[in-house]
Amino acid sequence: MKYLVLRATLLAVLLPTLRAQTAGGTTPPGALRQMNDSFADVFEKVAPAVVVIESKGSGQVAIPGLPRGLEFFLQTPDGQPVGERPNVGTGFLFRPEGYILTNFHVVENGGEVSVKMHDGRKFPATVIGGDARSDIAVLKIEGDRFPVAALGDSDAVRVGEFAFAIGTPMELPYTFTVGVVSAKGRNLQIGGGYEFLQTDASINPGNSGGPLCDIEGRVIGINALISGVNRGLGFSIPINTARDIAGQLIDKGHVVRPWLGIGIAGIEESPYLQRLFPDVPRGVVVSKIEEGAPVESSDLQAGDVILKVDGTEVALASDLQREILAKKIGQKVRLDVWRRGRMARMDVQTGEQPNPLVRVSTRPQKRHAKNSADAPITQQPSTPGFAYQDITKEELDKLGARRQAIGGVIVTQVESGSPADAAGITVGDIITEAAGTPLQGAKQLGKILETQDTDRGILLLIERGDRRTFAILKP
């Protein structure tokens, strides 16, 4: 049906010109023939560089966090779910020395990998490197002067431009389909901030890793996801993203990414945050600061709302991730921040994201009373469902000089099923601030809990072992 619509659209555009020239007594130009030849030229340019990939792995491919309705294009040759049998996908040569770009999920379950070229030649392939976060992998076959696909500029692509896909859907290699780029910058909540091109060019299981091309035959994306079979919704990794990641995999064997070392959540994405920050309709809340994070020594705090990164507004967590991913490691970044009714501007510096990121908690997580006979003031479990006491100087010193806390209370008990339990408060947490007020002791926190309007929640800033974080205490 969509090809009929496409054909009708083309005719609607060309027919007035054809009629006008025919009425003038001239022979209709070969516009349709030129378009026909242009489409065929794309296939002839790109197909020699496209390869069919067969991966003989063991075990089911794991796809954690994939949103419902989205599927990778991976399949066995008979169309059955991936398991013990060979997996079939697509890839394309992008360097004449035999380097091939494809999706990580095509080869992630290990085992022997082989590729078959358009001219019938078959080669064993080595996986040079793979990156699960971006779903990019680089393979290598031995030889030189292989045909390669030209890489385009995905940033310059416009919505509405023609898009051409080549792949191996349903065990049908070198299938060529035509459509348009139907959207750019699609955030599918996977890939940690990476965005996708959207196309209605027909792509199905087996197209994984195949090229999405423009009218010049340049690769603008790597086909990776579909929203159901034959729905006209396919998603491709922009080639500019893939080019950068592939270069790192070849040169370093892994991908290096900038990061700030903070946990984040978009206000628009959380009803709780919307009630907690009624004066800030858009922004990204800093939920925690990791131990050793690049911003740990900066003025940034848990509970701050980041509104802009180097002048660019950020509303969703993925917006902030995208902006930071675009920076270089060690680059200074200016943040516009909202904090307790005031605007602030601060500079932070990106660092290299650890890989893998290991989080270790040094504080007890049990929900039972903690013996602290030397604490002068102790509050028993209250309506919010947790007990706390003044923090001793010794306990405060354990935080180390790098911590911002100059006072606070320590949580000694949390009742199961209570509002405190629901907020994620744990025994051993040190609460340093409540409802925007720095805490000096247990009496002060008790007064805040009694007098504060809890309809929208109370923001508690917390020191928890290896990081600074916050909790929203709701009635």
NORDANOR-V399328 format. One line per field, one symbol per residue. ss: DSSP state (A for helix, B for strand, O for the rest). A space follows every 50 residues. Layout:
# NORDANOR-V399328
ss: ???
This chain:
# NORDANOR-V399328
ss: OAAAAAAAAAAAAAAAAAAAAAAOOOOOOOAAAAAAAAAAAAAAAAAAAB BBBBBBOOOOOOOOOOOOOOBBOOBBOOOOOOOOOOBBBBBBBBBOOOBB BBBAAAAOOOOBBBBBBOOOOBBBBBBBBBBOOOOBBBBBOOOOOOOOOO BOOAAAOOOOOBBBBBBBBOOBBBBBBBBBBBBBBBOOOOOOOOOBBBBO OOOOOOOOOOBBBOOOOOBBBBBBBBOOOOOOOBBBBBAAAAAAAAAAAA AAOOOOOBBOOBBBBBAAAOAAAAAAOOOOOOOBBBBBBBOOOOOOOOOO OOOOBBBBBOOBBOOOAAAAAAAAAOOOOOOBBBBBBBBOOBBBBBBBBO BBOOOOOOOOOOOOOOOOOOOOOOOOOBBOOOOOOBBBBBOOAAAAAOOO OOOOOOOOBBBBBBOOOOAAAAOOOOOOOBBBBBOOBBOOOAAAAAAAAA AOOOOOOBBBBBBBOOBBBBBBBOO
